[in-house]
Amino acid sequence: METRTKTVVAETLRLARWVIKPESTMATLGAGSLDVVGIIMALEREFDCCLPDDLFSPNNSEKGQLTFQELVDVIERSTQTHAVDA
């Protein structure tokens, strides 16, 4: 899951995968708001899941600073929930 997430984020931001660390945030990776929307949409397609709309909300400092590892954790929970609902 982590590898696939890293690939999606790296391709969307046009970064080398090695740049993305568990503690990286979208801000430290240089992602703007449109990049974040693109990342969320790409991740939803990749994992066939539905992620929260406010996942990286700048109005919520905790979510605005979501790390890459926390993102992977959210995706894992979302795919598990989706599998149970199906």
Gaussian input, Z-matrix of N, CA and C with variables (Angstrom, degrees):
# hf/3-21g

backbone

0 1
 N
 C     1     B1
 C     2     B2     1     A1
 N     3     B3     2     A2     1     D1
 C     4     B4     3     A3     2     D2
 C     5     B5     4     A4     3     D3
 N     6     B6     5     A5     4     D4
 C     7     B7     6     A6     5     D5
 C     8     B8     7     A7     6     D6
 N     9     B9     8     A8     7     D7
 C    10    B10     9     A9     8     D8
 C    11    B11    10    A10     9     D9
 N    12    B12    11    A11    10    D10
 C    13    B13    12    A12    11    D11
 C    14    B14    13    A13    12    D12
 N    15    B15    14    A14    13    D13
 C    16    B16    15    A15    14    D14
 C    17    B17    16    A16    15    D15
 N    18    B18    17    A17    16    D16
 C    19    B19    18    A18    17    D17
 C    20    B20    19    A19    18    D18
 N    21    B21    20    A20    19    D19
 C    22    B22    21    A21    20    D20
 C    23    B23    22    A22    21    D21
 N    24    B24    23    A23    22    D22
 C    25    B25    24    A24    23    D23
 C    26    B26    25    A25    24    D24
 N    27    B27    26    A26    25    D25
 C    28    B28    27    A27    26    D26
 C    29    B29    28    A28    27    D27
 N    30    B30    29    A29    28    D28
 C    31    B31    30    A30    29    D29
 C    32    B32    31    A31    30    D30
 N    33    B33    32    A32    31    D31
 C    34    B34    33    A33    32    D32
 C    35    B35    34    A34    33    D33
 N    36    B36    35    A35    34    D34
 C    37    B37    36    A36    35    D35
 C    38    B38    37    A37    36    D36
 N    39    B39    38    A38    37    D37
 C    40    B40    39    A39    38    D38
 C    41    B41    40    A40    39    D39
 N    42    B42    41    A41    40    D40
 C    43    B43    42    A42    41    D41
 C    44    B44    43    A43    42    D42
 N    45    B45    44    A44    43    D43
 C    46    B46    45    A45    44    D44
 C    47    B47    46    A46    45    D45
 N    48    B48    47    A47    46    D46
 C    49    B49    48    A48    47    D47
 C    50    B50    49    A49    48    D48
 N    51    B51    50    A50    49    D49
 C    52    B52    51    A51    50    D50
 C    53    B53    52    A52    51    D51
 N    54    B54    53    A53    52    D52
 C    55    B55    54    A54    53    D53
 C    56    B56    55    A55    54    D54
 N    57    B57    56    A56    55    D55
 C    58    B58    57    A57    56    D56
 C    59    B59    58    A58    57    D57
 N    60    B60    59    A59    58    D58
 C    61    B61    60    A60    59    D59
 C    62    B62    61    A61    60    D60
 N    63    B63    62    A62    61    D61
 C    64    B64    63    A63    62    D62
 C    65    B65    64    A64    63    D63
 N    66    B66    65    A65    64    D64
 C    67    B67    66    A66    65    D65
 C    68    B68    67    A67    66    D66
 N    69    B69    68    A68    67    D67
 C    70    B70    69    A69    68    D68
 C    71    B71    70    A70    69    D69
 N    72    B72    71    A71    70    D70
 C    73    B73    72    A72    71    D71
 C    74    B74    73    A73    72    D72
 N    75    B75    74    A74    73    D73
 C    76    B76    75    A75    74    D74
 C    77    B77    76    A76    75    D75
 N    78    B78    77    A77    76    D76
 C    79    B79    78    A78    77    D77
 C    80    B80    79    A79    78    D78
 N    81    B81    80    A80    79    D79
 C    82    B82    81    A81    80    D80
 C    83    B83    82    A82    81    D81
 N    84    B84    83    A83    82    D82
 C    85    B85    84    A84    83    D83
 C    86    B86    85    A85    84    D84
 N    87    B87    86    A86    85    D85
 C    88    B88    87    A87    86    D86
 C    89    B89    88    A88    87    D87
 N    90    B90    89    A89    88    D88
 C    91    B91    90    A90    89    D89
 C    92    B92    91    A91    90    D90
 N    93    B93    92    A92    91    D91
 C    94    B94    93    A93    92    D92
 C    95    B95    94    A94    93    D93
 N    96    B96    95    A95    94    D94
 C    97    B97    96    A96    95    D95
 C    98    B98    97    A97    96    D96
 N    99    B99    98    A98    97    D97
 C   100   B100    99    A99    98    D98
 C   101   B101   100   A100    99    D99
 N   102   B102   101   A101   100   D100
 C   103   B103   102   A102   101   D101
 C   104   B104   103   A103   102   D102
 N   105   B105   104   A104   103   D103
 C   106   B106   105   A105   104   D104
 C   107   B107   106   A106   105   D105
 N   108   B108   107   A107   106   D106
 C   109   B109   108   A108   107   D107
 C   110   B110   109   A109   108   D108
 N   111   B111   110   A110   109   D109
 C   112   B112   111   A111   110   D110
 C   113   B113   112   A112   111   D111
 N   114   B114   113   A113   112   D112
 C   115   B115   114   A114   113   D113
 C   116   B116   115   A115   114   D114
 N   117   B117   116   A116   115   D115
 C   118   B118   117   A117   116   D116
 C   119   B119   118   A118   117   D117
 N   120   B120   119   A119   118   D118
 C   121   B121   120   A120   119   D119
 C   122   B122   121   A121   120   D120
 N   123   B123   122   A122   121   D121
 C   124   B124   123   A123   122   D122
 C   125   B125   124   A124   123   D123
 N   126   B126   125   A125   124   D124
 C   127   B127   126   A126   125   D125
 C   128   B128   127   A127   126   D126
 N   129   B129   128   A128   127   D127
 C   130   B130   129   A129   128   D128
 C   131   B131   130   A130   129   D129
 N   132   B132   131   A131   130   D130
 C   133   B133   132   A132   131   D131
 C   134   B134   133   A133   132   D132
 N   135   B135   134   A134   133   D133
 C   136   B136   135   A135   134   D134
 C   137   B137   136   A136   135   D135
 N   138   B138   137   A137   136   D136
 C   139   B139   138   A138   137   D137
 C   140   B140   139   A139   138   D138
 N   141   B141   140   A140   139   D139
 C   142   B142   141   A141   140   D140
 C   143   B143   142   A142   141   D141
 N   144   B144   143   A143   142   D142
 C   145   B145   144   A144   143   D143
 C   146   B146   145   A145   144   D144
 N   147   B147   146   A146   145   D145
 C   148   B148   147   A147   146   D146
 C   149   B149   148   A148   147   D147
 N   150   B150   149   A149   148   D148
 C   151   B151   150   A150   149   D149
 C   152   B152   151   A151   150   D150
 N   153   B153   152   A152   151   D151
 C   154   B154   153   A153   152   D152
 C   155   B155   154   A154   153   D153
 N   156   B156   155   A155   154   D154
 C   157   B157   156   A156   155   D155
 C   158   B158   157   A157   156   D156
 N   159   B159   158   A158   157   D157
 C   160   B160   159   A159   158   D158
 C   161   B161   160   A160   159   D159
 N   162   B162   161   A161   160   D160
 C   163   B163   162   A162   161   D161
 C   164   B164   163   A163   162   D162
 N   165   B165   164   A164   163   D163
 C   166   B166   165   A165   164   D164
 C   167   B167   166   A166   165   D165
 N   168   B168   167   A167   166   D166
 C   169   B169   168   A168   167   D167
 C   170   B170   169   A169   168   D168
 N   171   B171   170   A170   169   D169
 C   172   B172   171   A171   170   D170
 C   173   B173   172   A172   171   D171
 N   174   B174   173   A173   172   D172
 C   175   B175   174   A174   173   D173
 C   176   B176   175   A175   174   D174
 N   177   B177   176   A176   175   D175
 C   178   B178   177   A177   176   D176
 C   179   B179   178   A178   177   D177
 N   180   B180   179   A179   178   D178
 C   181   B181   180   A180   179   D179
 C   182   B182   181   A181   180   D180
 N   183   B183   182   A182   181   D181
 C   184   B184   183   A183   182   D182
 C   185   B185   184   A184   183   D183
 N   186   B186   185   A185   184   D184
 C   187   B187   186   A186   185   D185
 C   188   B188   187   A187   186   D186
 N   189   B189   188   A188   187   D187
 C   190   B190   189   A189   188   D188
 C   191   B191   190   A190   189   D189
 N   192   B192   191   A191   190   D190
 C   193   B193   192   A192   191   D191
 C   194   B194   193   A193   192   D192
 N   195   B195   194   A194   193   D193
 C   196   B196   195   A195   194   D194
 C   197   B197   196   A196   195   D195
 N   198   B198   197   A197   196   D196
 C   199   B199   198   A198   197   D197
 C   200   B200   199   A199   198   D198
 N   201   B201   200   A200   199   D199
 C   202   B202   201   A201   200   D200
 C   203   B203   202   A202   201   D201
 N   204   B204   203   A203   202   D202
 C   205   B205   204   A204   203   D203
 C   206   B206   205   A205   204   D204
 N   207   B207   206   A206   205   D205
 C   208   B208   207   A207   206   D206
 C   209   B209   208   A208   207   D207
 N   210   B210   209   A209   208   D208
 C   211   B211   210   A210   209   D209
 C   212   B212   211   A211   210   D210
 N   213   B213   212   A212   211   D211
 C   214   B214   213   A213   212   D212
 C   215   B215   214   A214   213   D213
 N   216   B216   215   A215   214   D214
 C   217   B217   216   A216   215   D215
 C   218   B218   217   A217   216   D216
 N   219   B219   218   A218   217   D217
 C   220   B220   219   A219   218   D218
 C   221   B221   220   A220   219   D219
 N   222   B222   221   A221   220   D220
 C   223   B223   222   A222   221   D221
 C   224   B224   223   A223   222   D222
 N   225   B225   224   A224   223   D223
 C   226   B226   225   A225   224   D224
 C   227   B227   226   A226   225   D225
 N   228   B228   227   A227   226   D226
 C   229   B229   228   A228   227   D227
 C   230   B230   229   A229   228   D228
 N   231   B231   230   A230   229   D229
 C   232   B232   231   A231   230   D230
 C   233   B233   232   A232   231   D231
 N   234   B234   233   A233   232   D232
 C   235   B235   234   A234   233   D233
 C   236   B236   235   A235   234   D234
 N   237   B237   236   A236   235   D235
 C   238   B238   237   A237   236   D236
 C   239   B239   238   A238   237   D237
 N   240   B240   239   A239   238   D238
 C   241   B241   240   A240   239   D239
 C   242   B242   241   A241   240   D240
 N   243   B243   242   A242   241   D241
 C   244   B244   243   A243   242   D242
 C   245   B245   244   A244   243   D243
 N   246   B246   245   A245   244   D244
 C   247   B247   246   A246   245   D245
 C   248   B248   247   A247   246   D246
 N   249   B249   248   A248   247   D247
 C   250   B250   249   A249   248   D248
 C   251   B251   250   A250   249   D249
 N   252   B252   251   A251   250   D250
 C   253   B253   252   A252   251   D251
 C   254   B254   253   A253   252   D252
 N   255   B255   254   A254   253   D253
 C   256   B256   255   A255   254   D254
 C   257   B257   256   A256   255   D255

   B1=1.4469
   B2=1.5304
   B3=1.3269
   B4=1.4625
   B5=1.5285
   B6=1.3103
   B7=1.4675
   B8=1.5233
   B9=1.3168
   B10=1.4680
   B11=1.5274
   B12=1.3267
   B13=1.4662
   B14=1.5211
   B15=1.3147
   B16=1.4684
   B17=1.5280
   B18=1.3143
   B19=1.4617
   B20=1.5242
   B21=1.3305
   B22=1.4725
   B23=1.5193
   B24=1.3235
   B25=1.4664
   B26=1.5265
   B27=1.3179
   B28=1.4695
   B29=1.5220
   B30=1.3291
   B31=1.4619
   B32=1.5252
   B33=1.3224
   B34=1.4594
   B35=1.5220
   B36=1.3208
   B37=1.4682
   B38=1.5263
   B39=1.3259
   B40=1.4686
   B41=1.5303
   B42=1.3351
   B43=1.4603
   B44=1.5240
   B45=1.3093
   B46=1.4589
   B47=1.5226
   B48=1.3200
   B49=1.4672
   B50=1.5242
   B51=1.3324
   B52=1.4605
   B53=1.5258
   B54=1.3263
   B55=1.4600
   B56=1.5329
   B57=1.3231
   B58=1.4638
   B59=1.5272
   B60=1.3163
   B61=1.4637
   B62=1.5263
   B63=1.3276
   B64=1.4703
   B65=1.5317
   B66=1.3172
   B67=1.4603
   B68=1.5340
   B69=1.3292
   B70=1.4683
   B71=1.5189
   B72=1.3362
   B73=1.4604
   B74=1.5256
   B75=1.3065
   B76=1.4593
   B77=1.5275
   B78=1.3299
   B79=1.4658
   B80=1.5248
   B81=1.3308
   B82=1.4668
   B83=1.5253
   B84=1.3399
   B85=1.4667
   B86=1.5290
   B87=1.3322
   B88=1.4562
   B89=1.5171
   B90=1.3313
   B91=1.4607
   B92=1.5210
   B93=1.3283
   B94=1.4541
   B95=1.5183
   B96=1.3167
   B97=1.4675
   B98=1.5238
   B99=1.3333
   B100=1.4680
   B101=1.5192
   B102=1.3240
   B103=1.4673
   B104=1.5245
   B105=1.3332
   B106=1.4611
   B107=1.5251
   B108=1.3348
   B109=1.4653
   B110=1.5299
   B111=1.3210
   B112=1.4637
   B113=1.5167
   B114=1.3306
   B115=1.4647
   B116=1.5214
   B117=1.3215
   B118=1.4657
   B119=1.5200
   B120=1.3311
   B121=1.4690
   B122=1.5245
   B123=1.3245
   B124=1.4673
   B125=1.5287
   B126=1.3278
   B127=1.4631
   B128=1.5283
   B129=1.3236
   B130=1.4656
   B131=1.5238
   B132=1.3280
   B133=1.4756
   B134=1.5201
   B135=1.3095
   B136=1.4737
   B137=1.5308
   B138=1.3271
   B139=1.4618
   B140=1.5286
   B141=1.3204
   B142=1.4645
   B143=1.5297
   B144=1.3223
   B145=1.4578
   B146=1.5245
   B147=1.2967
   B148=1.4607
   B149=1.5222
   B150=1.3244
   B151=1.4586
   B152=1.5247
   B153=1.3260
   B154=1.4705
   B155=1.5314
   B156=1.3328
   B157=1.4649
   B158=1.5223
   B159=1.3273
   B160=1.4625
   B161=1.5305
   B162=1.3126
   B163=1.4672
   B164=1.5269
   B165=1.3218
   B166=1.4636
   B167=1.5150
   B168=1.3177
   B169=1.4567
   B170=1.5286
   B171=1.3466
   B172=1.4696
   B173=1.5324
   B174=1.3410
   B175=1.4619
   B176=1.5171
   B177=1.3030
   B178=1.4608
   B179=1.5214
   B180=1.3102
   B181=1.4694
   B182=1.5259
   B183=1.3244
   B184=1.4638
   B185=1.5285
   B186=1.3241
   B187=1.4586
   B188=1.5188
   B189=1.3274
   B190=1.4532
   B191=1.5150
   B192=1.3260
   B193=1.4592
   B194=1.5262
   B195=1.3151
   B196=1.4610
   B197=1.5252
   B198=1.3168
   B199=1.4626
   B200=1.5202
   B201=1.3152
   B202=1.4594
   B203=1.5271
   B204=1.3322
   B205=1.4650
   B206=1.5198
   B207=1.3298
   B208=1.4666
   B209=1.5262
   B210=1.3276
   B211=1.4594
   B212=1.5271
   B213=1.3131
   B214=1.4725
   B215=1.5294
   B216=1.3181
   B217=1.4668
   B218=1.5300
   B219=1.3353
   B220=1.4694
   B221=1.5308
   B222=1.3249
   B223=1.4671
   B224=1.5246
   B225=1.3189
   B226=1.4680
   B227=1.5255
   B228=1.3219
   B229=1.4713
   B230=1.5264
   B231=1.3214
   B232=1.4656
   B233=1.5247
   B234=1.3223
   B235=1.4685
   B236=1.5109
   B237=1.3253
   B238=1.4614
   B239=1.5188
   B240=1.3234
   B241=1.4636
   B242=1.5124
   B243=1.3503
   B244=1.4661
   B245=1.5315
   B246=1.3217
   B247=1.4622
   B248=1.5379
   B249=1.3164
   B250=1.4686
   B251=1.5261
   B252=1.3470
   B253=1.4558
   B254=1.5248
   B255=1.3303
   B256=1.4687
   B257=1.5038
   A1=110.59
   A2=115.60
   A3=119.52
   A4=111.38
   A5=116.78
   A6=120.89
   A7=110.85
   A8=116.86
   A9=120.43
   A10=110.93
   A11=117.09
   A12=121.13
   A13=109.77
   A14=116.08
   A15=120.44
   A16=110.52
   A17=117.01
   A18=120.84
   A19=110.99
   A20=117.12
   A21=120.83
   A22=110.50
   A23=117.24
   A24=120.92
   A25=110.27
   A26=116.93
   A27=120.93
   A28=111.80
   A29=117.30
   A30=120.21
   A31=110.99
   A32=117.32
   A33=120.40
   A34=111.36
   A35=116.68
   A36=120.91
   A37=113.33
   A38=116.07
   A39=122.02
   A40=111.03
   A41=113.38
   A42=121.33
   A43=109.71
   A44=115.85
   A45=120.18
   A46=107.48
   A47=116.86
   A48=120.95
   A49=112.34
   A50=117.88
   A51=121.05
   A52=112.35
   A53=117.48
   A54=121.57
   A55=111.27
   A56=116.16
   A57=121.30
   A58=109.75
   A59=114.70
   A60=122.75
   A61=109.15
   A62=118.78
   A63=120.74
   A64=112.85
   A65=117.55
   A66=121.33
   A67=113.69
   A68=117.57
   A69=120.97
   A70=110.81
   A71=115.73
   A72=121.08
   A73=106.92
   A74=116.61
   A75=119.13
   A76=110.04
   A77=116.52
   A78=120.58
   A79=111.31
   A80=117.22
   A81=118.77
   A82=111.64
   A83=116.13
   A84=120.11
   A85=111.68
   A86=116.42
   A87=120.80
   A88=115.02
   A89=117.37
   A90=120.91
   A91=110.72
   A92=115.14
   A93=121.32
   A94=109.37
   A95=116.30
   A96=119.88
   A97=112.25
   A98=117.85
   A99=119.86
   A100=111.43
   A101=116.44
   A102=120.27
   A103=110.17
   A104=116.24
   A105=121.14
   A106=110.26
   A107=117.01
   A108=120.62
   A109=109.63
   A110=116.63
   A111=121.12
   A112=112.30
   A113=116.84
   A114=121.46
   A115=110.04
   A116=116.52
   A117=120.08
   A118=110.56
   A119=117.22
   A120=120.64
   A121=110.89
   A122=116.84
   A123=120.64
   A124=111.16
   A125=116.71
   A126=120.24
   A127=111.24
   A128=116.70
   A129=119.97
   A130=110.86
   A131=116.34
   A132=119.82
   A133=111.24
   A134=116.20
   A135=121.50
   A136=111.81
   A137=115.88
   A138=119.65
   A139=113.57
   A140=117.15
   A141=121.64
   A142=110.19
   A143=114.71
   A144=120.37
   A145=108.86
   A146=116.17
   A147=122.23
   A148=107.68
   A149=115.23
   A150=120.40
   A151=109.48
   A152=118.02
   A153=120.82
   A154=111.11
   A155=116.15
   A156=121.27
   A157=112.37
   A158=116.19
   A159=120.24
   A160=112.39
   A161=115.91
   A162=121.09
   A163=112.60
   A164=117.23
   A165=121.64
   A166=111.45
   A167=116.33
   A168=121.93
   A169=112.05
   A170=116.80
   A171=118.92
   A172=111.59
   A173=117.14
   A174=120.75
   A175=112.12
   A176=116.28
   A177=121.27
   A178=106.69
   A179=117.04
   A180=119.89
   A181=111.98
   A182=117.67
   A183=119.85
   A184=110.18
   A185=117.03
   A186=120.03
   A187=111.52
   A188=116.97
   A189=120.68
   A190=112.38
   A191=116.38
   A192=121.53
   A193=112.10
   A194=116.85
   A195=122.10
   A196=109.41
   A197=117.09
   A198=120.14
   A199=110.38
   A200=115.54
   A201=120.44
   A202=110.02
   A203=117.49
   A204=120.32
   A205=111.11
   A206=117.55
   A207=120.51
   A208=110.78
   A209=116.36
   A210=120.74
   A211=110.20
   A212=116.84
   A213=121.02
   A214=109.70
   A215=116.98
   A216=121.13
   A217=111.41
   A218=117.15
   A219=121.44
   A220=110.17
   A221=116.64
   A222=120.65
   A223=110.02
   A224=116.98
   A225=120.11
   A226=110.94
   A227=116.92
   A228=120.00
   A229=111.05
   A230=116.07
   A231=120.58
   A232=111.68
   A233=117.17
   A234=119.53
   A235=110.88
   A236=117.98
   A237=120.97
   A238=110.45
   A239=116.80
   A240=121.70
   A241=109.94
   A242=115.97
   A243=121.14
   A244=110.20
   A245=117.16
   A246=121.22
   A247=110.79
   A248=116.88
   A249=121.00
   A250=110.33
   A251=116.93
   A252=121.81
   A253=112.72
   A254=116.99
   A255=120.45
   A256=113.10
   D1=-44.87
   D2=-179.49
   D3=-62.07
   D4=-41.44
   D5=-178.97
   D6=-64.50
   D7=-45.05
   D8=179.83
   D9=-65.18
   D10=-39.71
   D11=178.53
   D12=-64.24
   D13=-44.31
   D14=-179.94
   D15=-61.93
   D16=-39.94
   D17=178.93
   D18=-63.22
   D19=-44.88
   D20=179.72
   D21=-62.46
   D22=-47.36
   D23=-179.12
   D24=-63.55
   D25=-45.42
   D26=-179.48
   D27=-62.09
   D28=-44.37
   D29=-179.90
   D30=-66.57
   D31=-40.73
   D32=-179.40
   D33=-65.18
   D34=-40.79
   D35=-178.75
   D36=-90.87
   D37=-2.32
   D38=-177.90
   D39=56.11
   D40=52.80
   D41=178.53
   D42=-119.56
   D43=159.48
   D44=170.33
   D45=-73.70
   D46=142.07
   D47=-177.67
   D48=-59.72
   D49=-33.62
   D50=-176.60
   D51=-65.99
   D52=-18.59
   D53=179.63
   D54=-69.62
   D55=-28.45
   D56=-175.24
   D57=-84.21
   D58=116.46
   D59=179.95
   D60=-108.96
   D61=160.58
   D62=179.00
   D63=-55.36
   D64=-32.70
   D65=-177.88
   D66=-89.62
   D67=-1.74
   D68=178.96
   D69=-64.80
   D70=141.68
   D71=171.97
   D72=-110.01
   D73=166.89
   D74=178.16
   D75=-61.39
   D76=-35.06
   D77=178.59
   D78=-64.81
   D79=-44.49
   D80=-179.13
   D81=-69.34
   D82=-20.81
   D83=177.08
   D84=-87.87
   D85=-2.28
   D86=177.16
   D87=83.68
   D88=19.13
   D89=-178.80
   D90=-80.41
   D91=132.13
   D92=173.10
   D93=-91.77
   D94=-179.53
   D95=-175.95
   D96=-63.44
   D97=-37.78
   D98=177.71
   D99=-69.23
   D100=-35.02
   D101=175.90
   D102=-61.81
   D103=-42.48
   D104=-178.93
   D105=-62.71
   D106=-43.22
   D107=177.55
   D108=-60.00
   D109=-44.10
   D110=178.62
   D111=-62.70
   D112=-39.04
   D113=179.10
   D114=-65.32
   D115=-46.47
   D116=-179.69
   D117=-60.67
   D118=-45.92
   D119=-179.96
   D120=-62.95
   D121=-42.52
   D122=-179.76
   D123=-65.47
   D124=-39.54
   D125=178.85
   D126=-67.41
   D127=-38.64
   D128=177.79
   D129=-63.21
   D130=-39.49
   D131=176.40
   D132=-67.65
   D133=-45.25
   D134=-177.14
   D135=-60.77
   D136=-42.19
   D137=-174.07
   D138=-105.96
   D139=3.96
   D140=-179.29
   D141=48.57
   D142=56.16
   D143=-178.51
   D144=-138.28
   D145=174.85
   D146=177.16
   D147=-122.05
   D148=116.10
   D149=179.97
   D150=-95.83
   D151=152.06
   D152=179.88
   D153=-58.45
   D154=138.79
   D155=-179.62
   D156=-60.63
   D157=-32.62
   D158=-176.83
   D159=-97.75
   D160=27.87
   D161=-175.39
   D162=-52.53
   D163=-41.93
   D164=-179.46
   D165=-117.89
   D166=35.38
   D167=-175.62
   D168=-55.03
   D169=122.33
   D170=177.23
   D171=-70.74
   D172=-14.84
   D173=179.32
   D174=-79.89
   D175=-10.40
   D176=179.50
   D177=-121.83
   D178=105.73
   D179=-172.80
   D180=-59.72
   D181=-31.89
   D182=178.62
   D183=-65.78
   D184=-46.11
   D185=179.91
   D186=-73.30
   D187=-32.97
   D188=178.86
   D189=-64.04
   D190=-22.09
   D191=-179.33
   D192=-107.84
   D193=21.27
   D194=179.21
   D195=-54.44
   D196=127.73
   D197=179.49
   D198=-83.78
   D199=166.89
   D200=178.22
   D201=-59.93
   D202=-43.22
   D203=179.88
   D204=-63.04
   D205=-39.58
   D206=177.16
   D207=-65.28
   D208=-35.66
   D209=176.32
   D210=-62.04
   D211=-45.65
   D212=177.90
   D213=-59.35
   D214=-41.98
   D215=179.15
   D216=-62.36
   D217=-41.95
   D218=178.30
   D219=-62.49
   D220=-42.50
   D221=179.80
   D222=-64.49
   D223=-43.36
   D224=178.89
   D225=-59.39
   D226=-45.47
   D227=178.39
   D228=-64.18
   D229=-39.85
   D230=-178.79
   D231=-66.29
   D232=-39.93
   D233=-179.96
   D234=-72.30
   D235=-32.73
   D236=176.42
   D237=-67.72
   D238=-41.65
   D239=178.05
   D240=-64.11
   D241=-42.88
   D242=-179.50
   D243=-63.13
   D244=-39.80
   D245=-179.60
   D246=-66.61
   D247=-36.92
   D248=178.99
   D249=-69.40
   D250=-38.71
   D251=-178.83
   D252=-71.19
   D253=-25.14
   D254=-173.79
   D255=-74.10

